Amino acid sequence: MKTPLSYTASEQKANLLWDQFSRRDQESFWKKYEPLVTTHKASRSASTPTKIMTPLPDEVNNPVFSPSSGNYFQITFIVFFLIMFFATFVDQYHQGEALPTMLVPFLGIIVYKLWRLNTFYIHEQYLTISKRVFSVKRRINWEDIKSITIEKRRIKNETYRVLVINTYPRGTIIYKFPVSRADQQDFVDLLEAKGVQITDESASKGFWESLFG
């Protein structure tokens, strides 16, 4: 509750006017009262501090390690091939025939490739692994990491690198590591500077791996 001393000058004048209010002379009352209300609102707006928006942790400038351009080239090539394949059957599709069954595997491959395009953010307290296309993020505190190993793996004709993260609370977590070789060395140097035990076992590479990362 406000005490008489806590009222502003405009509020005190407004209270005095209300004491003198008369239904017979309302027009004169409102002419005097409205300027007082306007003055009071203006003074309150001037005294209200401006709220400063602070950036979220992920918006702060931190080292970012994104997938190499070769990975996006590979996906673009698949999408281009898919468009050409779809254009071949577009007339049949508009005539009511079923979408070619070969279209589904291609879409599955694209989603699979996009899901593995991990981006890594080096923060002060944690490592963020982000799948930008799907707006999925995972954070791992540095103190929860026991060790990290970069390994080279091969499935059929595909050779790629993975980040094997050994954690204390959740065991081993594996992510594809699609960054370029130059960025990989910077990544290793940064983690070593943070005191993280990291080992690079992916030194040898083939032609396709050097091209696509």
trRosetta pair geometry for C-beta under 8 A, 3 or more apart (Angstrom, degrees):
i j d omega theta_ij theta_ji phi_ij phi_ji
2 6 4.4 -137 -159 84 87 121
2 7 5.8 95 150 -64 134 76
3 6 4.9 93 51 1 73 104
3 7 8.0 -127 92 -16 43 80
4 7 6.2 -45 -161 11 39 113
4 12 7.8 70 -166 -106 78 107
7 11 4.1 -129 -170 93 99 124
7 12 5.0 126 115 -59 126 82
7 15 7.2 -23 -165 -11 162 137
8 11 4.7 95 52 7 76 103
8 12 7.1 -140 94 -6 39 86
8 40 6.4 151 70 -120 140 91
8 43 6.7 142 -151 95 163 156
9 12 5.8 -55 -150 35 31 111
9 13 6.5 30 154 -16 65 106
10 13 5.8 -54 -149 38 33 111
10 14 6.3 36 152 -22 65 106
10 36 4.7 161 -168 -164 93 83
10 37 7.8 167 160 -68 122 21
10 39 4.8 -168 -103 93 149 116
10 40 4.5 -155 101 -66 138 90
10 43 7.3 169 14 9 138 141
11 14 5.6 -53 -148 35 33 113
11 15 6.5 35 153 -21 65 103
11 36 7.9 150 -72 166 27 113
11 40 6.2 94 -60 -110 78 133
12 15 5.8 -52 -150 33 32 112
12 16 6.6 32 152 -18 63 104
13 16 5.7 -54 -151 35 34 112
13 17 6.5 36 151 -21 65 104
13 36 5.5 -147 91 -119 114 139
14 17 5.6 -52 -151 33 34 113
14 18 6.6 36 151 -21 65 101
14 33 6.2 83 -131 -143 85 82
14 36 4.7 175 -70 126 96 144
14 37 6.9 92 -102 -64 139 71
14 40 7.5 -27 -26 -38 142 142
15 18 5.7 -51 -151 31 34 112
15 19 6.8 37 150 -21 63 101
16 19 5.6 -51 -156 30 36 114
16 20 6.7 19 151 -6 66 108
17 20 5.8 -68 -152 46 35 102
17 21 6.8 66 145 -61 66 81
17 29 6.4 133 174 -154 107 84
17 32 5.8 -173 -121 108 138 118
17 33 5.3 180 124 -86 155 91
17 36 7.3 -176 2 11 146 156
18 21 5.3 -14 -155 -26 41 119
18 33 8.0 84 -62 -112 72 127
20 29 7.6 -175 99 -109 88 104
21 26 8.0 33 -165 -107 87 68
21 29 5.6 65 -124 -132 73 151
22 25 4.8 39 78 34 112 92
22 26 7.4 -128 90 -58 57 57
22 29 7.1 177 41 -51 64 129
23 26 6.1 -3 -152 -51 39 105
25 28 4.7 -23 167 34 100 118
25 29 6.3 114 113 -27 79 94
26 29 5.4 -59 -150 36 37 116
26 30 6.3 29 160 -16 73 105
27 30 6.3 -57 -147 36 28 103
27 31 6.6 31 155 -22 62 107
28 31 5.9 -56 -152 32 31 114
28 32 6.8 19 156 -9 64 108
29 32 6.2 -71 -159 41 30 102
29 33 5.8 18 155 -18 71 118
30 33 5.5 -58 -129 41 34 108
30 34 5.8 37 173 -27 71 107
31 34 6.9 -44 -136 26 18 107
31 35 8.0 14 163 -8 48 103
32 35 7.1 -66 -167 33 30 103
32 36 7.3 24 148 -15 63 112
33 36 5.8 -65 -162 35 39 113
33 37 6.6 35 150 -20 73 105
34 37 5.7 -53 -148 34 37 111
34 38 6.4 37 155 -19 68 104
35 38 5.6 -54 -146 37 36 113
35 39 6.3 37 155 -21 67 106
36 39 5.7 -54 -148 36 31 112
36 40 6.4 32 153 -21 64 106
37 40 5.7 -55 -149 34 31 112
37 41 6.5 30 155 -18 65 105
38 41 6.0 -55 -149 35 31 109
38 42 6.4 29 154 -19 64 107
39 42 5.8 -57 -149 36 30 111
39 43 6.5 28 156 -18 65 107
40 43 5.9 -57 -149 36 30 109
40 44 6.5 29 154 -18 64 107
41 44 5.8 -57 -150 36 32 111
41 45 6.4 31 154 -20 66 106
42 45 5.8 -54 -149 34 32 111
42 46 6.5 30 155 -18 64 107
43 46 5.8 -56 -149 36 32 111
43 47 6.4 21 157 -12 65 111
44 47 6.0 -65 -146 42 30 104
44 48 6.4 39 154 -35 66 103
45 48 5.9 -48 -149 19 32 115
55 59 4.0 -125 -177 88 111 122
55 60 5.7 143 103 -63 127 70
56 59 4.8 88 56 3 75 107
56 60 7.8 -129 96 -18 42 82
57 60 6.0 -47 -161 11 37 114
57 123 6.5 27 170 -130 112 141
58 62 8.0 -77 -142 23 41 129
58 121 6.8 10 -134 168 81 176
58 128 6.8 115 -107 -112 101 176
58 137 7.5 -59 -95 -128 148 162
62 121 5.3 64 99 -174 128 95
62 122 5.7 -166 167 73 103 60
62 123 5.3 -30 -132 -89 156 59
62 124 8.0 -115 -113 -26 117 68
63 121 7.3 146 84 -157 56 49
63 122 4.2 1 63 42 106 118
63 186 7.6 -154 -165 142 133 114
63 190 6.0 -128 70 -116 168 162
64 119 6.6 -2 -172 176 95 107
64 120 7.4 153 -158 82 48 51
64 121 5.6 -15 -105 -102 73 73
64 122 7.8 -141 -69 15 32 78
65 119 6.8 166 84 -163 54 59
65 120 4.3 -8 57 59 106 99
65 121 7.9 -160 23 -69 72 31
65 122 7.6 63 -10 -24 103 99
65 179 4.7 -25 169 -97 104 147
65 183 5.1 141 -140 166 96 121
65 184 7.9 99 -159 -81 136 43
65 186 7.5 177 -94 84 113 106
65 187 5.2 25 -83 -81 159 117
66 119 5.0 -7 -110 -120 64 102
66 179 6.9 115 78 -108 29 88
66 183 7.8 -97 46 -148 54 168
67 71 4.3 -67 165 52 122 149
67 72 6.8 129 105 -38 118 87
67 117 4.6 -56 -37 -154 152 89
67 118 7.2 116 -63 56 97 43
67 119 6.8 -79 -18 -76 77 75
67 178 4.1 3 -127 104 92 119
67 179 6.5 -109 -113 -81 30 48
67 213 6.8 140 -172 98 71 148
68 71 5.6 112 65 -3 70 96
68 178 6.2 -128 16 153 82 79
68 179 6.0 108 -42 -169 85 28
68 180 4.0 114 -97 -65 114 79
68 183 7.5 -167 -77 24 88 130
68 212 7.3 140 80 168 121 35
68 213 3.4 157 31 -57 137 156
69 72 5.7 -58 -158 40 47 108
69 73 6.2 52 145 -26 74 104
69 180 7.9 16 11 -67 74 118
70 73 5.3 -51 -146 34 36 116
70 74 6.4 41 154 -24 66 101
70 180 8.0 118 11 -94 106 86
70 211 5.3 154 -137 144 142 57
70 212 4.0 -159 140 -122 121 36
70 213 4.9 153 55 -4 118 97
71 74 5.8 -51 -154 30 31 113
71 75 6.8 25 152 -13 63 104
71 113 7.6 171 -176 179 89 101
71 117 6.0 144 144 -109 140 100
71 178 4.9 45 -68 175 150 134
71 212 6.0 94 -74 -176 55 81
71 213 5.6 -65 -39 57 96 120
72 75 5.7 -53 -148 39 37 109
72 76 6.1 41 152 -22 68 106
72 117 7.9 67 -72 -121 74 141
73 76 5.6 -54 -145 37 31 113
73 77 6.4 35 154 -23 64 104
73 212 7.5 -129 63 -112 103 78
74 77 5.8 -53 -153 31 29 113
74 78 6.8 28 151 -17 62 103
74 113 6.9 -146 109 -155 109 142
74 212 5.4 41 -46 -128 134 121
75 78 5.6 -53 -151 35 36 111
75 79 6.3 35 151 -18 67 105
75 110 6.5 95 -152 -138 93 77
75 113 5.1 173 -94 122 101 139
75 114 6.7 89 -127 -68 146 77
75 117 7.9 -31 -40 -57 147 134
76 79 5.7 -54 -147 38 32 111
76 80 6.2 35 154 -21 66 105
77 80 5.7 -53 -147 35 30 112
77 81 6.4 29 154 -17 63 106
78 81 5.8 -55 -150 37 31 110
78 82 6.3 33 150 -22 64 107
78 106 6.9 173 175 -162 98 90
78 109 6.2 -132 -164 111 147 120
78 110 5.9 -177 114 -84 130 86
78 113 7.0 144 27 5 157 159
79 82 5.5 -54 -148 35 32 114
79 83 6.5 35 153 -21 65 102
79 110 6.5 82 -76 -112 83 130
80 83 5.8 -51 -150 33 32 111
80 84 6.5 29 153 -15 64 105
81 84 5.8 -55 -150 38 33 111
81 85 6.2 34 151 -21 66 107
81 106 7.6 -143 98 -138 98 131
82 85 5.6 -54 -146 37 31 113
82 86 6.2 31 155 -19 66 106
82 103 7.4 94 -156 -139 97 74
82 106 4.7 151 -104 157 111 142
82 107 7.6 110 -141 -65 147 61
82 110 7.3 -31 -32 -49 157 132
83 86 5.7 -55 -145 37 30 109
83 87 6.3 34 155 -24 64 105
84 87 5.7 -51 -146 32 30 113
84 88 6.9 39 152 -28 60 99
85 88 5.9 -50 -162 20 34 115
85 89 7.4 2 153 5 63 105
85 100 7.7 -114 153 68 103 148
85 102 7.1 -104 171 107 139 120
85 103 7.3 176 115 -93 120 77
85 106 7.1 172 58 -53 151 165
86 89 6.3 -76 -158 49 36 93
86 90 6.4 63 146 -64 71 88
86 93 7.9 5 -171 -28 80 152
86 103 6.6 73 -90 -112 92 118
87 90 5.4 -21 -146 -19 38 121
89 92 4.9 -55 -168 46 75 115
89 93 5.6 83 131 -33 86 100
89 99 7.9 108 118 -149 136 52
89 100 5.3 -147 -63 -28 177 123
90 93 5.4 -53 -145 34 33 116
90 94 6.4 29 158 -16 67 104
91 94 6.1 -56 -149 37 30 105
91 95 6.6 27 152 -18 62 110
92 95 5.6 -60 -151 37 33 113
92 97 4.5 -38 165 45 90 138
93 97 6.4 -85 -93 64 31 84
93 99 6.3 38 -119 -98 109 65
98 101 7.8 22 124 -51 118 76
99 103 5.4 -69 157 38 106 147
99 104 8.0 108 113 -45 115 85
100 103 5.1 110 75 -21 82 99
101 104 6.2 -37 -171 15 53 112
102 105 6.2 -50 -163 34 49 108
102 106 6.8 48 147 -18 72 107
103 106 5.8 -61 -158 37 37 113
103 107 6.4 35 151 -19 71 106
104 107 5.8 -56 -149 36 33 110
104 108 6.3 35 153 -21 66 107
105 108 5.4 -55 -148 36 34 116
105 109 6.4 38 154 -23 67 101
106 109 5.7 -50 -151 31 33 112
106 110 6.6 33 152 -19 64 103
107 110 5.7 -52 -151 33 34 112
107 111 6.5 32 153 -16 66 105
108 111 5.9 -56 -148 38 31 109
108 112 6.1 33 153 -21 65 110
109 112 5.6 -57 -147 38 30 114
109 113 6.2 30 155 -20 66 106
110 113 5.8 -55 -147 36 29 109
110 114 6.3 25 156 -16 64 109
111 114 5.8 -58 -146 40 29 109
111 115 6.2 34 155 -26 65 107
112 115 5.8 -53 -147 31 27 114
112 116 6.8 16 157 -12 61 109
113 116 6.2 -67 -155 38 30 104
113 117 7.1 41 148 -37 63 99
114 117 5.7 -44 -156 10 39 117
114 131 7.9 89 144 -173 73 102
114 133 4.8 -56 176 60 115 164
114 134 7.4 124 131 -35 106 98
115 131 6.3 -3 -152 -148 50 140
115 133 7.8 -98 -77 66 40 122
115 134 6.7 30 -110 -21 70 141
116 176 4.3 28 -172 31 101 151
116 178 6.8 105 134 -38 89 130
117 131 6.9 105 73 -139 70 73
117 132 7.3 -60 108 34 108 93
117 133 6.7 67 61 -5 123 118
117 176 7.9 -33 -71 87 21 124
117 178 6.0 -61 -126 47 55 152
118 129 5.4 -23 -162 -167 118 96
118 130 7.0 128 -160 65 63 42
118 131 6.3 -45 -101 -81 61 71
118 163 7.9 -111 91 21 152 124
118 175 5.0 59 -62 172 171 119
118 176 5.8 155 5 71 115 76
118 177 7.1 -49 65 -98 123 37
118 178 6.5 135 42 19 75 98
119 129 7.5 143 72 -161 46 47
119 130 4.6 -31 66 68 97 97
119 131 7.7 161 18 -86 84 24
119 132 5.7 39 5 -33 135 108
120 127 6.7 -19 -163 -172 96 99
120 128 7.1 149 -158 81 45 58
120 129 6.0 -16 -102 -103 71 65
120 130 7.7 -177 -78 21 24 79
120 163 7.7 96 -80 -33 141 167
120 177 8.0 4 -32 -130 135 81
120 179 7.3 -60 22 -46 115 132
120 187 6.8 50 88 -126 144 127
121 127 7.2 152 77 -164 59 49
121 128 3.9 -3 53 57 109 110
121 130 6.6 46 -12 -9 109 117
122 127 6.6 -17 -110 -113 52 74
122 187 7.7 -175 -56 -133 127 71
122 190 5.5 -37 -126 144 167 144
122 191 7.7 -127 -118 -69 123 72
122 194 7.9 -153 -165 -40 113 144
123 126 5.1 5 66 60 121 65
123 127 7.0 -165 28 -83 85 26
123 128 6.3 66 -15 -14 116 102
123 139 7.9 -15 28 -138 141 109
125 141 6.3 -34 153 -134 83 83
125 142 6.6 -134 -179 8 37 103
126 139 4.7 33 147 -177 144 102
126 140 6.0 160 -164 78 93 35
126 141 4.8 -56 -98 -98 96 45
126 142 6.2 -138 -98 -23 37 72
127 139 7.1 153 78 -154 44 56
127 140 5.0 -16 59 60 95 92
127 142 6.8 106 -22 -75 90 71
127 145 7.3 51 8 -52 129 142
128 137 5.8 -16 -168 -166 105 107
128 138 7.1 153 -154 78 56 42
128 139 5.2 -24 -97 -97 75 76
129 137 7.1 152 80 -155 48 54
129 138 4.9 -11 57 59 97 95
129 139 8.0 -174 20 -79 68 30
129 140 7.5 31 -6 -2 103 106
129 175 5.6 -122 -147 -99 148 165
130 136 7.1 155 -156 86 52 54
130 137 4.8 -13 -103 -103 81 83
130 138 7.9 -172 -74 24 43 60
131 134 4.6 -2 117 45 114 105
131 135 7.6 -34 88 31 77 15
131 136 4.3 8 49 57 108 102
131 137 7.6 -151 25 -69 65 43
132 135 7.3 22 -168 -74 33 43
140 144 5.8 -122 -177 74 81 120
140 145 6.2 82 142 -63 118 101
140 165 6.6 41 136 164 176 152
140 167 6.5 -111 -154 -94 124 132
140 173 7.4 -160 -82 50 145 152
141 144 4.5 88 67 0 90 106
141 145 7.5 -156 96 -15 52 84
142 145 5.8 -55 -157 22 40 114
142 194 6.2 -107 -139 157 145 130
142 195 8.0 81 168 69 127 92
142 196 6.4 -104 -152 -76 98 109
144 167 5.1 11 146 -155 93 103
144 168 5.5 -125 -159 36 61 96
144 169 5.7 -40 -151 8 115 105
144 170 7.9 35 167 13 124 93
145 148 6.4 -8 -177 -46 126 97
145 165 6.2 -68 -128 -167 103 98
145 166 7.2 94 -165 76 64 57
145 167 5.8 -51 -102 -102 47 72
145 168 7.8 -95 -47 -8 6 85
145 196 6.0 -1 102 -135 135 109
146 166 4.4 -64 64 112 110 100
146 167 6.3 167 0 -120 90 15
146 168 5.7 127 -53 -57 101 74
146 197 7.4 -38 144 50 49 121
147 166 4.8 13 54 48 77 120
147 196 7.7 138 -130 174 40 76
147 197 4.2 -47 -115 91 86 112
147 198 7.1 167 -170 -83 68 38
147 199 7.2 14 174 1 113 101
148 163 6.4 -16 -166 -172 107 91
148 164 6.8 150 -159 80 52 57
148 165 5.3 -11 -108 -106 87 66
148 166 7.2 -153 -75 21 39 76
148 191 6.6 -61 48 176 143 158
148 196 6.1 19 10 155 117 118
148 197 7.0 154 25 91 67 59
148 198 4.4 -13 71 -109 101 85
148 199 7.4 175 94 25 55 62
149 163 7.8 151 78 -160 44 45
149 164 4.4 -14 62 60 93 111
149 166 7.7 46 -1 -15 97 104
149 198 7.3 175 -81 -157 33 56
149 199 4.8 -12 -114 65 79 97
149 200 7.9 171 -160 -85 55 22
149 201 6.0 7 -177 6 102 115
150 161 5.9 5 -178 -177 94 117
150 162 7.4 168 -152 81 51 41
150 163 6.1 -23 -100 -102 70 62
150 164 7.6 -171 -81 18 20 81
150 177 6.1 -72 -134 52 96 169
150 184 6.9 101 -144 -164 163 118
150 188 7.5 -72 -10 -79 139 109
150 198 7.4 40 -16 179 94 98
150 199 7.2 -153 25 98 71 51
150 200 4.7 -4 52 -122 119 64
150 201 6.3 174 82 34 62 64
150 202 5.0 -78 130 3 97 118
151 161 6.8 160 84 -153 39 67
151 162 5.4 -16 62 58 90 90
151 164 5.7 36 -1 -15 117 120
151 201 5.2 -1 -103 73 63 112
151 202 6.0 134 -173 -63 13 98
152 159 6.6 7 -178 -176 101 97
152 160 7.5 171 -151 93 61 27
152 161 5.5 -39 -97 -96 61 74
152 201 7.0 -129 5 112 81 76
152 202 4.0 129 -46 -127 93 87
152 204 7.1 -105 20 71 165 75
152 205 7.2 -153 -113 -93 145 70
152 209 7.4 12 -143 -138 117 158
153 159 7.4 173 90 -150 40 55
153 160 6.1 -22 63 68 84 74
153 161 7.4 136 16 -112 77 24
153 162 5.8 18 1 -5 124 116
154 158 6.9 163 -152 87 56 51
154 159 4.8 -18 -100 -101 87 74
154 160 7.8 148 -89 21 41 62
155 158 5.2 -9 64 61 81 102
155 160 7.9 -17 16 20 95 106
157 208 7.9 33 158 48 84 173
158 208 7.9 -114 -131 125 45 138
159 205 7.6 149 129 -150 135 68
159 206 5.6 91 42 34 162 120
159 208 6.2 119 38 82 105 106
159 209 4.5 -62 100 -65 115 113
160 176 6.0 -21 151 -145 134 105
160 177 7.9 149 160 52 88 65
160 178 7.2 -31 -157 -91 110 79
160 209 7.0 -172 -87 -120 34 97
160 212 8.0 -59 -97 104 85 112
161 176 7.3 103 84 -166 53 62
161 177 4.5 -61 111 68 99 103
161 178 7.5 163 57 -81 90 36
161 184 7.6 -3 112 -108 166 142
161 202 4.8 34 -117 -133 114 163
161 209 7.6 96 -32 -160 91 117
161 213 7.8 -76 23 159 111 60
162 174 5.3 6 172 -171 130 99
162 175 6.5 157 -161 82 78 35
162 176 5.6 -57 -104 -106 74 41
162 177 5.6 139 -140 0 15 95
163 174 7.1 157 78 -154 52 50
163 175 4.8 -11 54 62 102 90
163 176 7.7 34 12 114 81 8
163 177 4.4 110 -36 -67 90 117
164 172 6.3 -18 -171 -162 90 107
164 173 7.9 152 -159 79 44 43
164 174 5.4 -12 -105 -104 66 85
165 172 7.0 144 78 -156 50 54
165 173 4.6 -21 65 64 104 92
165 174 7.4 -174 21 -79 74 34
165 175 7.3 22 -5 7 113 100
166 171 7.4 -56 -146 175 63 39
166 172 5.4 -24 -101 -98 65 75
167 170 4.9 17 81 50 130 82
167 171 6.5 10 59 53 82 17
167 172 7.5 168 20 -87 74 23
167 173 6.3 25 -4 0 118 109
170 173 6.4 31 107 -48 119 110
177 184 7.2 80 151 -109 120 107
178 213 5.2 77 -175 117 67 114
179 183 4.2 -106 167 93 118 125
179 184 5.4 154 92 -63 110 75
179 187 6.6 109 73 -30 161 141
179 213 6.5 -137 105 -174 15 127
180 183 4.6 90 56 13 82 103
180 184 6.8 -135 97 -13 42 87
180 213 5.5 -71 -91 -110 49 121
181 184 5.4 -49 -147 28 32 119
181 185 6.9 33 156 -19 62 98
181 205 7.5 -92 -86 -20 128 164
181 210 7.3 -11 -32 -130 133 72
181 213 7.6 -141 -32 -121 67 77
182 185 6.2 -54 -160 30 32 108
182 186 6.9 29 146 -13 63 106
183 186 5.5 -55 -151 39 40 113
183 187 6.2 47 149 -26 69 103
184 187 5.4 -51 -150 32 33 117
184 188 6.5 33 152 -19 65 102
184 200 7.4 106 154 -123 113 129
184 202 7.9 -84 -178 75 155 127
185 188 5.7 -49 -149 34 34 112
185 189 6.4 35 152 -20 65 105
186 189 5.6 -54 -148 36 32 113
186 190 6.3 33 155 -21 65 106
187 190 6.0 -57 -150 34 28 110
187 191 6.5 21 156 -13 63 108
188 191 6.1 -61 -149 40 29 106
188 192 6.2 29 155 -19 66 109
188 198 5.7 -162 -138 112 75 134
188 200 5.8 -30 -98 -50 145 123
189 192 5.8 -56 -147 37 29 111
189 193 6.4 32 153 -22 63 106
190 193 5.7 -55 -152 33 31 113
190 194 6.7 25 151 -14 64 106
191 194 5.6 -57 -151 38 37 110
191 196 4.1 -64 178 61 92 126
191 198 4.7 60 106 -20 135 147
192 195 7.7 57 -179 -67 34 16
192 196 6.8 -91 -78 59 29 73
192 198 6.2 -104 -63 40 76 110
200 203 6.6 96 129 -59 101 78
202 205 7.2 47 159 -71 84 94
205 209 4.4 -130 -165 92 96 126
205 210 5.2 116 129 -58 126 85
206 209 4.9 92 53 13 74 105
206 210 7.0 -138 96 -6 36 91
207 210 6.0 -62 -153 36 27 108
207 211 6.5 22 153 -17 64 110
208 211 5.6 -58 -148 37 34 112
208 212 6.0 -4 167 11 71 111
209 212 6.6 -69 -130 54 26 84
209 213 7.3 56 -180 -126 57 1
